[in-house]
Amino acid sequence: MTAKRGQPPKATAAQWARAALSAMAASGLQGVAIEALARTLNVTKGSFYGYYPNRDALIEAALALWESDQEEHMFVPLRQIEDPVRRFRVMAGSTLLRKRNDELETTPPPVASVSTVELSLMNDRADPMVARALHRVVAKRVDFLTECLSDIGHSPATARQMAVAAYTLSLGAEVLRRNSPSIAAEIDRTYSARTIAPYLNPSVDVAGPDPVEPPPESGLSAGPG
């Protein structure tokens, strides 16, 4: 980024969106402050208004960038792994163990990971833009996991339920890293291998029977008698 002599440098629209996304990862929507981002980019506020009419437009662009990061840095390289078992192992390693894998490093990694942004935005889900983006990101991840588990050999229903369980597990690992790093350190290779074993075995059906209502005499019925 080269500025003319006597003029401050200008940031591109993409740089503003990336800076906003990094701010979201650190502190959610409250971190998206135009003046603070301008200082981070070492530009004037006028640079911002040359691309975006207001803060909401910047947030929308940052959320769109977050979704495209998921596609470019996660789904695209994973789809290139033909063996679905290996594909799932690579996914598990990157989420449960935060293991860097050459097969997921085909492009420069984004400043903020998809999971980090997701956790930070959870407190802002009352915002309609955030709520819609969260739903789309979660849905795409679960759909991708379902496809992979179906390729491994699970039935469609089982693959879907296991995909939801796998997503929940990976998100829980991220929460644990934030809330208790010492306990999160126990998520090692042995833990990962034991945890993902049922996902790699199509003969295992984790769906099980539907939960049943407790008998009335137990006093634990859901509604009034």
trRosetta pair geometry for C-beta under 8 A, 3 or more apart (Angstrom, degrees):
i j d omega theta_ij theta_ji phi_ij phi_ji
1 9 5.2 82 133 -172 113 123
1 10 6.9 -145 -169 68 116 55
1 11 7.0 -15 -130 -103 159 46
1 12 7.5 -137 -98 -24 117 91
1 15 7.9 -1 -67 -46 144 163
2 9 7.5 -115 177 -119 8 101
3 7 5.1 -146 174 91 106 85
3 8 6.1 -98 -140 140 159 20
3 9 4.0 -114 -47 -86 122 60
3 10 6.8 131 -98 -2 95 72
4 7 4.6 38 66 30 88 123
8 43 6.2 133 141 -142 115 56
8 44 5.3 105 78 -21 152 104
8 47 7.9 -101 107 -46 112 117
9 42 6.6 32 55 110 119 96
9 43 5.8 -92 89 -95 76 89
10 43 6.0 84 -128 -137 31 131
10 47 4.8 172 -143 -118 73 111
10 50 7.3 -21 -155 47 125 155
11 15 4.2 -122 -175 88 101 130
11 16 5.6 121 117 -53 124 81
11 19 7.6 -13 -177 -11 156 138
11 41 4.4 -20 -67 176 146 142
11 43 4.7 -120 -15 -15 100 157
11 47 5.1 85 33 155 83 142
11 48 7.9 15 61 -69 115 61
12 15 4.6 100 52 4 77 101
12 16 7.2 -136 96 -3 44 84
12 51 7.7 97 171 -79 41 150
13 16 5.7 -53 -154 35 34 113
13 17 6.5 33 150 -17 66 106
13 51 3.9 176 -95 -154 95 144
13 52 7.3 133 -133 -42 95 89
13 61 7.1 -102 168 -166 98 158
14 17 5.6 -55 -148 38 34 111
14 18 6.2 33 154 -19 67 106
14 65 7.8 132 -148 -101 72 132
15 18 5.7 -50 -142 38 32 110
15 19 6.2 34 156 -19 64 105
15 41 6.1 108 141 -127 116 126
16 19 5.8 -56 -147 37 29 111
16 20 6.3 29 154 -19 64 107
16 37 6.7 72 -146 151 74 134
16 41 7.1 -26 -89 -63 62 159
16 47 7.5 -179 -70 126 120 100
16 48 6.0 131 -124 -115 142 76
16 51 6.2 168 25 70 151 146
16 52 6.9 -145 124 -11 152 127
16 58 6.2 -87 145 -134 113 111
16 61 7.5 38 98 94 97 142
17 20 5.6 -55 -148 37 31 112
17 21 6.3 34 152 -22 65 105
17 58 6.8 -159 -94 -161 63 71
17 61 4.2 -99 -105 129 118 109
17 62 4.9 -173 -162 -81 73 61
17 64 7.7 -48 -159 62 139 91
17 65 4.9 138 147 -31 120 145
18 21 5.6 -51 -148 34 33 113
18 22 6.6 35 153 -19 64 102
18 62 7.8 175 -69 -119 16 83
18 65 6.5 -136 -80 171 59 160
18 110 7.9 -146 -139 -158 100 94
18 111 6.3 101 179 11 100 131
19 22 5.8 -52 -151 34 33 112
19 23 6.5 35 149 -19 64 105
19 37 4.9 118 127 -154 128 102
19 40 5.5 148 -153 97 125 132
19 41 5.6 -66 -69 -58 159 106
20 23 5.5 -54 -151 36 34 114
20 24 6.5 39 149 -22 65 102
20 32 5.0 39 -149 -121 94 104
20 37 6.2 -3 -73 -110 70 147
20 58 5.3 172 -77 156 160 105
20 59 6.6 -139 169 -93 139 46
20 61 7.3 83 54 80 145 93
20 62 3.9 -106 101 -76 115 140
21 24 5.5 -48 -150 32 34 115
21 25 6.6 38 151 -22 64 102
21 62 4.4 -177 -64 -161 76 98
21 65 5.4 -98 -58 88 143 125
21 66 5.7 175 -133 -65 119 89
21 69 7.9 132 -177 -24 156 144
21 110 7.8 -53 121 172 141 124
21 111 7.1 125 96 64 105 111
21 112 5.6 -156 139 36 93 132
21 117 6.6 -33 -171 -104 86 135
22 25 5.6 -50 -152 32 34 114
22 26 6.6 28 152 -16 64 107
22 111 4.8 -34 -88 117 110 137
22 112 5.3 180 -105 -36 54 118
23 26 5.8 -60 -151 38 33 109
23 27 6.6 -45 175 45 67 90
23 31 3.6 -174 168 131 90 110
23 32 5.3 138 100 -77 134 56
23 33 7.6 -154 -167 19 153 68
23 36 7.4 114 -115 104 138 120
23 37 6.5 -71 -39 -84 146 100
23 40 7.9 -148 -65 -11 109 165
24 27 7.6 -105 -140 63 19 49
24 28 6.1 16 -153 -142 62 19
24 29 6.7 19 -116 -75 89 40
24 31 6.0 -166 -72 62 30 118
24 32 6.4 14 -64 -51 82 104
24 62 6.1 143 -15 145 137 138
24 66 7.7 -63 82 -69 148 134
24 112 7.3 139 73 123 85 174
24 117 5.6 38 112 -140 110 92
24 120 5.8 139 154 103 65 132
24 121 6.3 12 177 -70 111 98
25 111 7.6 -167 21 114 153 90
25 112 3.5 -147 -53 -138 155 138
25 113 7.6 111 -132 41 134 55
25 116 4.6 36 -153 125 106 110
25 117 4.8 -58 -88 -82 82 69
25 120 5.4 160 -146 6 27 153
26 31 5.4 129 74 -116 96 162
26 120 6.9 61 52 -122 15 153
27 30 5.6 -76 136 74 106 93
27 31 3.6 126 65 -56 101 115
27 120 6.7 9 23 -160 1 122
28 31 6.2 127 62 2 42 99
28 120 4.7 -158 -67 161 68 87
28 121 5.8 145 -126 -95 81 42
28 123 5.7 -53 -100 63 158 106
28 124 5.0 157 -171 -29 116 124
29 32 5.7 -49 -165 19 51 113
29 59 6.7 20 -131 -124 96 133
29 121 7.3 79 -38 -124 83 76
29 124 4.5 126 -8 -122 116 153
29 127 6.4 102 -61 -18 159 158
29 130 6.8 -82 -57 -64 123 138
30 33 7.8 3 164 -44 51 98
31 36 7.7 -106 -175 93 60 146
32 37 7.1 8 -153 -46 54 130
32 55 6.4 126 130 -168 111 105
32 58 6.6 166 -174 106 124 117
32 59 5.8 82 150 -84 173 93
32 62 7.2 -139 -104 9 132 161
33 36 4.1 59 80 17 108 113
33 37 6.5 170 80 -13 53 87
34 37 5.8 -60 -145 39 28 109
34 38 6.2 32 155 -24 65 106
34 45 5.9 63 145 -132 113 101
34 48 5.5 129 -153 150 109 180
34 55 6.3 -108 -48 -90 106 96
34 58 7.6 151 -91 4 89 164
35 38 5.6 -52 -149 31 31 114
35 39 6.7 31 153 -18 63 101
35 45 6.4 -28 -94 -80 63 116
36 39 5.8 -52 -154 34 34 111
36 40 6.5 37 148 -21 65 104
37 40 5.3 -50 -149 35 37 116
37 41 6.2 24 156 -8 68 108
37 48 7.4 91 90 -85 119 129
38 41 6.0 -63 -145 47 29 102
38 43 5.4 -104 -156 77 76 72
38 44 6.3 -2 -167 179 129 14
38 45 5.1 -60 -75 -75 157 59
38 47 6.9 143 -124 47 96 111
38 48 6.5 -80 -77 -31 103 118
39 42 7.1 27 -174 -78 33 42
41 47 7.3 -132 107 90 138 150
43 47 4.2 -16 151 6 133 156
43 48 7.9 142 104 -35 120 75
44 47 5.6 126 66 -11 65 93
45 48 5.5 -44 -168 25 55 115
45 49 6.8 41 144 -11 77 103
46 49 5.9 -59 -147 42 41 104
46 50 6.5 52 152 -32 67 101
47 50 5.8 -54 -159 22 31 118
47 51 7.6 4 155 0 60 106
48 51 6.6 -84 -169 43 34 94
48 52 6.0 -46 173 45 77 103
48 58 7.2 -23 -160 -76 107 137
49 52 6.9 -81 -111 67 32 62
49 53 7.6 52 -145 -123 71 27
52 55 7.8 84 134 -84 132 18
52 57 4.2 174 -159 94 98 119
52 58 4.7 39 -160 -60 172 84
52 61 7.0 -108 -94 -3 124 139
53 57 5.4 95 43 -12 78 151
54 57 5.4 107 58 5 65 100
54 58 7.6 -123 108 -1 41 90
55 58 5.6 -57 -156 36 39 112
55 59 6.3 40 149 -21 71 103
56 59 5.5 -52 -147 35 35 113
56 60 6.3 38 153 -20 66 103
56 129 7.2 164 -161 -29 90 155
57 60 5.7 -50 -148 35 32 113
57 61 6.5 32 152 -18 63 105
58 61 5.6 -55 -150 37 33 111
58 62 6.3 33 152 -20 67 105
59 62 5.6 -54 -146 36 32 112
59 63 6.3 33 154 -19 65 105
59 129 6.2 95 120 107 115 153
60 63 5.8 -53 -148 36 30 111
60 64 6.5 32 152 -19 63 105
60 129 5.8 -98 -90 -149 78 139
61 64 5.6 -53 -149 36 32 112
61 65 6.4 36 150 -21 64 104
62 65 5.5 -52 -150 35 33 114
62 66 6.5 42 148 -25 63 101
63 66 5.4 -45 -151 28 35 118
63 67 6.8 34 151 -15 63 100
63 129 6.2 -167 -9 157 163 102
63 130 7.1 -142 -100 -100 136 51
63 133 4.2 -94 -171 -96 123 156
64 67 5.8 -53 -153 36 35 110
64 68 6.4 30 151 -15 66 107
65 68 5.7 -56 -145 40 34 108
65 69 6.3 44 152 -28 66 101
66 69 5.7 -49 -152 27 29 116
66 70 7.0 33 150 -21 60 99
66 112 7.8 -39 -110 90 91 114
66 114 6.7 118 -177 -121 85 71
66 117 5.3 -144 -132 123 128 165
66 133 6.8 62 73 178 129 130
66 137 7.1 -42 129 -82 107 136
67 70 5.7 -49 -158 27 37 114
67 71 6.9 31 149 -13 65 103
67 133 6.6 -123 -51 -152 112 92
67 136 6.3 -10 -111 111 131 124
67 137 6.1 -128 -102 -81 80 89
67 140 7.7 107 -151 10 93 156
68 71 5.6 -53 -152 38 40 111
68 72 5.9 29 156 -13 73 112
69 72 6.0 -62 -137 45 28 102
69 73 5.4 -13 179 16 68 119
69 74 7.9 58 134 -4 63 98
69 110 4.5 -5 -140 -43 129 158
69 112 7.9 32 155 77 175 73
69 114 6.2 -178 102 -72 108 89
70 73 7.1 -64 -117 52 13 85
70 74 5.2 -35 -168 32 54 126
70 75 6.6 46 141 -12 72 105
70 114 4.7 77 -88 -99 93 142
70 137 6.1 165 -43 -137 163 93
70 140 6.6 103 125 97 141 138
70 141 7.4 -86 -167 -67 135 92
71 74 7.1 -43 -84 53 6 83
71 75 5.0 -40 -139 42 47 122
71 76 6.3 63 156 -31 64 97
71 140 7.8 -61 -73 169 84 151
72 75 7.8 25 -11 47 14 83
72 76 5.6 -5 -142 8 32 134
72 107 6.1 -51 156 58 102 160
73 76 7.6 30 -29 38 12 103
73 77 7.3 -9 -171 5 32 118
73 104 7.2 60 171 -180 70 88
73 107 6.0 -112 -97 69 76 113
73 109 6.2 93 -147 -128 138 58
73 110 5.9 -114 -26 -12 159 100
73 114 7.9 -178 73 -32 114 108
74 77 7.1 -90 -165 42 12 94
74 78 6.2 -1 162 -11 57 121
74 104 7.1 9 -114 -144 48 112
74 114 6.7 -35 -29 -7 143 144
75 78 5.8 -65 -142 42 28 110
75 79 6.1 31 163 -25 67 107
75 140 7.6 -66 -64 159 142 113
75 144 5.9 -114 -111 -113 104 145
76 79 6.1 -55 -150 29 25 110
76 80 7.2 26 152 -22 57 104
76 106 7.7 -111 108 66 105 135
77 80 5.6 -54 -160 26 40 116
77 81 7.7 41 147 -22 64 95
77 103 5.8 147 164 152 113 68
77 104 5.1 146 98 -115 147 48
77 105 7.9 97 -127 13 166 26
77 106 4.9 171 -96 12 118 122
77 107 7.7 -143 -49 8 119 92
78 81 5.8 -48 -165 21 46 111
78 87 5.6 91 -174 -156 88 99
78 90 6.7 -178 -117 91 88 126
78 91 6.5 45 -124 -69 136 98
78 103 7.7 87 -93 135 47 109
78 104 7.2 18 -61 -94 78 94
78 144 7.5 68 91 177 144 128
78 148 8.0 -49 157 -83 123 132
80 103 7.4 -161 81 -168 108 98
80 106 7.9 66 27 -40 155 156
81 86 5.5 -133 176 101 123 103
81 87 4.2 159 94 -86 123 85
81 90 6.2 -179 -54 13 170 148
81 103 6.1 51 -69 177 114 145
82 87 8.0 -155 72 -47 13 114
83 86 4.0 58 88 17 114 111
83 87 6.5 179 91 -17 57 84
84 87 5.1 -50 -143 35 37 120
84 88 6.3 36 158 -20 67 101
84 148 5.3 161 -157 -164 100 71
84 149 7.9 168 167 -78 127 17
84 151 3.7 173 -82 108 152 115
84 152 4.7 -139 114 -66 127 69
85 88 6.0 -55 -152 35 29 107
85 89 6.5 30 149 -18 63 106
85 152 6.0 104 -73 -118 70 101
85 200 5.5 68 -136 -140 97 104
86 89 5.4 -52 -146 36 36 114
86 90 6.3 38 154 -21 67 102
87 90 5.9 -55 -152 34 28 110
87 91 6.6 28 150 -18 62 105
87 148 5.6 -138 107 -137 124 120
87 151 7.8 22 47 81 141 140
88 91 5.5 -52 -149 36 35 113
88 92 6.3 36 153 -19 67 105
88 148 5.4 145 -73 152 93 130
88 149 7.3 85 -93 -77 136 66
88 152 6.7 1 -21 -65 144 133
88 196 6.9 162 141 -172 108 128
88 199 6.1 -160 171 129 146 123
88 200 6.5 -176 84 -84 140 86
89 92 5.7 -54 -147 37 31 111
89 93 6.2 32 155 -20 65 107
89 196 7.1 137 -103 123 61 156
89 200 7.7 34 -61 -84 90 130
90 93 5.7 -54 -147 36 30 112
90 94 6.3 25 157 -17 64 108
90 101 5.3 178 -149 131 96 173
90 103 5.7 -57 -136 73 149 132
90 104 6.6 160 169 -38 116 112
91 94 6.0 -62 -149 38 29 106
91 95 6.2 4 162 -1 67 114
91 145 7.6 169 152 -101 164 87
91 148 7.4 54 -5 154 151 178
92 95 6.3 -69 -140 47 26 95
92 96 5.2 -5 180 10 71 121
92 97 7.5 52 136 3 68 97
92 166 7.9 -84 -89 -156 90 112
92 170 8.0 -129 -123 -85 53 108
92 192 5.8 133 150 -170 114 108
92 195 7.7 169 -155 88 129 107
92 196 4.8 -23 -109 -73 161 151
92 199 8.0 160 -67 62 132 149
93 96 6.9 -50 -105 51 17 90
93 97 5.1 -35 -156 44 55 120
93 99 3.9 -55 168 52 96 129
93 101 6.0 90 97 -52 130 127
93 192 6.9 74 -91 179 57 156
94 97 7.5 -7 -48 59 9 78
94 98 6.9 28 -172 -127 39 27
94 99 6.0 -90 -80 60 41 70
94 100 7.7 68 -113 -101 81 25
94 101 6.0 -81 -69 8 100 116
94 104 5.8 47 -90 0 144 170
95 98 7.5 8 -159 -70 10 52
95 115 7.2 134 -133 -56 89 148
95 170 3.9 -20 158 -140 137 119
95 173 6.7 115 148 60 80 139
95 174 7.9 -61 -169 -47 82 100
96 169 7.3 -14 -88 136 105 104
96 170 6.4 -91 -62 -109 69 74
96 173 5.4 -157 -125 -86 55 170
96 187 5.8 -141 174 172 84 123
96 191 7.6 -156 167 106 127 101
96 192 4.8 143 107 -109 143 105
96 195 7.0 167 -124 70 157 146
96 196 7.8 -129 -10 -44 155 115
97 187 6.7 -157 -92 131 57 98
97 188 7.5 57 -113 -151 103 27
97 189 6.8 34 -99 -81 142 61
97 192 5.6 -32 -47 -62 110 150
100 104 7.5 -139 -162 69 53 107
100 105 6.7 40 -178 -58 95 126
101 104 4.7 66 71 17 95 102
101 105 6.9 -175 90 -14 45 96
102 105 5.4 -67 -142 38 36 113
103 106 7.5 -7 -176 -38 34 99
105 109 7.1 -43 -122 -49 76 97
109 113 7.8 -21 179 -85 112 79
110 113 7.0 145 72 -88 101 36
112 116 5.3 -125 -173 82 86 124
112 117 5.3 91 137 -55 124 99
113 116 4.5 95 57 3 86 104
113 117 7.1 -157 89 -3 46 84
114 117 6.1 -62 -156 38 30 107
114 118 6.2 33 150 -25 65 110
114 137 6.7 180 -171 -164 112 128
115 118 5.4 -55 -147 34 33 117
115 119 6.4 31 159 -18 67 103
115 170 7.4 -111 -103 144 135 101
115 171 7.0 -166 -140 -110 105 64
115 174 4.8 -147 165 -94 127 155
116 119 6.2 -55 -151 34 29 107
116 120 6.5 22 155 -14 63 111
116 174 7.5 -145 -76 -160 50 129
117 120 5.8 -63 -150 41 31 109
117 121 6.0 21 158 -15 69 114
118 121 6.1 -66 -146 40 25 104
118 122 6.9 46 154 -48 61 91
118 134 6.8 114 -139 -126 82 87
118 137 6.5 -147 -94 111 112 147
118 138 7.9 116 -139 -65 132 86
118 171 7.4 -86 114 -123 138 106
118 174 7.9 60 73 105 110 163
119 122 5.9 -32 -158 -7 34 117
119 171 7.8 163 -76 -158 93 86
119 174 5.8 -142 -56 133 136 124
119 175 6.8 176 -122 -83 124 69
119 178 6.7 174 167 -34 153 152
120 123 7.6 -59 173 24 40 98
121 124 5.1 -71 -161 49 61 108
121 125 6.9 95 142 -64 79 71
121 130 5.3 -164 -177 -158 113 116
121 133 7.6 -59 159 87 161 117
121 134 6.2 -163 111 -75 124 110
122 125 5.9 -13 -162 -33 41 113
122 134 7.5 110 -96 -120 57 144
124 127 5.1 -11 165 11 90 117
124 130 4.7 -134 116 -130 99 178
125 130 5.7 -129 -109 114 37 112
125 131 5.0 87 -172 -89 72 80
125 134 5.9 -34 -114 10 100 160
126 130 7.8 26 53 62 37 123
126 131 7.3 24 -124 -52 5 117
127 130 4.1 68 74 14 104 112
127 131 6.6 -179 83 -15 50 86
128 131 5.6 -55 -141 36 31 113
128 132 6.3 28 162 -18 66 105
129 132 6.1 -58 -151 36 28 107
129 133 6.4 22 155 -15 64 110
130 133 5.8 -60 -147 40 31 109
130 134 6.1 33 156 -21 67 107
131 134 5.8 -53 -145 35 28 112
131 135 6.4 28 156 -18 62 106
132 135 5.8 -56 -151 36 30 111
132 136 6.4 27 154 -18 65 107
133 136 5.8 -55 -147 36 32 109
133 137 6.3 29 157 -18 67 107
134 137 6.0 -58 -146 38 28 108
134 138 6.2 23 159 -14 65 110
135 138 6.0 -60 -145 41 27 107
135 139 6.0 27 158 -20 65 113
136 139 5.8 -57 -143 38 27 111
136 140 6.3 26 159 -19 64 107
137 140 6.0 -57 -149 35 27 108
137 141 6.5 25 155 -17 63 107
138 141 5.8 -59 -151 36 31 110
138 142 6.3 23 157 -14 67 108
138 167 7.1 97 -157 175 81 146
139 142 6.0 -58 -144 40 29 106
139 143 6.1 30 156 -20 65 110
140 143 5.7 -54 -143 38 29 112
140 144 6.2 32 156 -22 64 106
141 144 5.7 -56 -149 35 29 111
141 145 6.4 27 154 -16 65 106
141 167 5.6 115 120 -115 117 121
142 145 5.7 -53 -146 39 33 111
142 146 6.2 39 152 -24 65 105
142 160 7.8 48 165 -154 103 68
142 163 5.0 106 -163 138 70 115
142 164 5.9 27 -136 -83 122 62
142 167 5.3 -49 -85 -35 82 153
143 146 5.6 -52 -147 34 30 115
143 147 6.5 33 154 -20 63 104
143 163 7.8 88 -66 166 11 155
144 147 5.8 -53 -152 33 31 112
144 148 6.5 30 152 -17 64 106
145 148 5.7 -56 -149 37 33 111
145 149 6.2 27 156 -15 68 108
145 162 7.7 -141 147 108 110 76
145 163 3.6 142 103 -140 109 95
145 166 5.3 -173 -162 73 146 132
145 167 6.2 -142 1 -50 158 95
146 149 5.9 -59 -144 41 28 106
146 150 6.2 32 155 -21 64 107
146 156 7.9 39 -179 -156 108 63
146 159 5.0 96 -157 135 68 100
146 160 5.0 20 -120 -95 122 58
146 163 4.1 -54 -64 -39 69 160
147 150 5.7 -55 -148 35 29 112
147 151 6.5 31 152 -20 63 105
147 159 7.9 105 -49 161 12 135
148 151 5.6 -55 -153 34 32 113
148 152 6.7 36 148 -24 64 101
148 163 7.9 128 49 -100 90 105
149 152 5.4 -44 -150 27 38 117
149 154 4.8 -19 155 34 94 132
149 158 7.6 -132 144 113 125 79
149 159 3.9 162 100 -142 110 88
149 162 5.3 164 -145 83 162 124
149 163 5.8 -137 9 -61 138 90
149 166 7.8 -177 -57 -9 131 145
149 199 6.4 -84 -111 -164 107 89
150 153 7.8 120 179 -21 30 8
150 154 6.1 -85 -94 65 39 80
150 156 6.2 24 -107 -98 118 58
150 159 4.4 16 -62 -114 73 170
152 159 7.9 156 45 -109 97 106
152 199 7.3 70 66 155 173 69
152 200 6.5 -120 -158 -135 141 44
152 202 5.9 -178 126 -66 86 98
153 202 3.2 -55 100 -78 110 152
154 158 4.5 -123 179 96 109 110
154 159 4.1 146 93 -68 116 81
154 162 6.3 -70 -166 21 173 143
154 202 5.2 -150 -68 -128 55 79
155 158 4.6 80 55 16 86 106
155 159 6.6 -152 85 -12 37 89
155 205 7.6 13 22 -111 116 105
156 159 5.7 -56 -142 35 25 113
156 160 6.5 26 159 -20 62 105
157 160 5.9 -56 -154 32 29 110
157 161 6.6 21 155 -12 64 107
157 207 6.4 20 129 -86 105 149
158 161 5.9 -58 -147 41 33 106
158 162 6.0 29 157 -15 69 111
158 205 5.4 -92 -108 -133 137 76
158 206 6.8 116 -154 38 95 72
158 207 5.5 -99 -102 -36 77 111
159 162 5.9 -59 -143 42 26 108
159 163 6.1 34 154 -27 63 107
160 163 5.6 -53 -149 30 29 114
160 164 6.7 28 154 -17 62 101
161 164 5.8 -51 -153 33 34 110
161 165 6.5 33 149 -16 65 106
161 206 6.6 -160 112 85 118 95
161 207 5.3 112 45 -97 165 82
162 165 5.4 -53 -147 39 37 114
162 166 6.1 39 153 -23 68 104
162 198 7.6 -148 -128 118 124 101
162 199 5.8 148 175 -113 129 85
162 206 5.9 105 -85 43 92 127
163 166 5.7 -51 -144 35 30 111
163 167 6.4 30 156 -18 63 104
164 167 5.9 -54 -148 36 29 110
164 168 6.3 31 153 -19 63 108
165 168 5.7 -56 -148 37 30 113
165 169 6.3 34 153 -23 64 106
165 206 6.9 -48 -4 113 165 148
166 169 5.6 -52 -148 33 31 115
166 170 6.5 28 156 -17 65 104
166 196 7.9 57 -119 -115 108 86
166 199 6.3 69 -81 -100 124 144
167 170 6.0 -56 -149 37 31 107
167 171 6.3 26 156 -14 66 109
168 171 6.0 -59 -146 40 28 108
168 172 6.1 32 154 -23 64 109
169 172 5.7 -56 -148 35 28 113
169 173 6.7 32 153 -24 62 102
169 195 6.8 153 -170 173 148 131
170 173 5.7 -48 -154 28 34 114
170 174 7.0 34 149 -17 62 101
171 174 5.7 -52 -156 33 38 112
171 175 6.5 39 148 -18 67 103
172 175 5.5 -52 -148 36 37 112
172 176 6.2 40 153 -22 67 104
173 176 5.6 -52 -148 35 32 114
173 177 6.6 37 152 -23 63 102
173 184 6.9 108 -168 -140 68 100
173 187 5.9 87 -137 -112 112 168
174 177 5.7 -50 -152 30 33 113
174 178 6.8 29 152 -15 63 104
175 178 5.8 -60 -157 37 34 109
175 179 6.0 10 158 -3 71 115
176 179 6.1 -66 -133 49 29 97
176 180 5.9 -48 -168 55 69 88
176 183 6.1 -99 -174 95 109 104
176 184 4.4 149 125 -85 99 97
176 187 7.4 117 92 -30 142 131
177 181 6.0 41 -159 -102 54 69
177 184 4.3 120 -88 -146 58 167
178 181 8.0 39 -91 -60 5 79
180 183 4.2 19 124 26 121 112
180 184 6.1 149 94 -20 68 88
181 184 5.2 -57 -141 40 35 116
181 185 6.5 50 155 -36 65 95
182 185 5.8 -41 -160 13 31 117
183 186 5.9 -40 -175 12 49 115
184 187 5.8 -32 -174 8 57 113
185 188 7.9 22 157 -58 54 90
186 191 6.7 99 140 -51 72 150
187 191 5.2 -116 -143 85 47 149
187 192 6.9 73 176 -55 80 86
188 191 5.3 103 49 11 58 102
188 192 7.1 -114 109 -4 33 93
189 192 5.6 -55 -145 38 33 112
189 193 6.1 32 158 -20 67 106
190 193 5.9 -54 -145 36 28 109
190 194 6.3 23 158 -14 64 109
191 194 6.0 -62 -148 40 27 106
191 195 6.0 23 157 -21 65 115
192 195 5.8 -61 -144 37 27 111
192 196 6.2 3 168 -2 66 112
193 196 6.7 -67 -139 44 22 94
193 197 6.6 48 157 -55 60 95
194 197 6.0 -33 -155 -9 29 120
196 199 4.9 -55 -167 37 68 120
196 200 6.2 59 140 -21 87 105
197 200 6.1 -69 -154 38 32 105
197 201 6.5 14 158 -10 69 116
198 201 5.8 -71 -144 43 35 104
198 204 4.4 -116 -153 114 86 158
198 206 6.0 78 154 -58 141 122
201 204 4.6 65 94 -3 106 110
205 208 7.5 160 123 -45 86 49
209 212 7.6 -5 130 -35 118 98
213 221 6.7 34 177 -129 111 74
213 222 6.7 -88 -132 -7 106 106
214 218 4.5 -74 154 52 120 149
214 220 4.3 14 66 79 155 112
214 221 6.4 -132 70 -76 91 51
215 218 5.2 109 67 -16 75 101
216 221 5.6 7 -116 -55 60 131
216 225 7.1 89 -153 -110 113 111
218 221 7.5 134 64 -38 90 69
221 225 6.8 94 65 -73 147 81
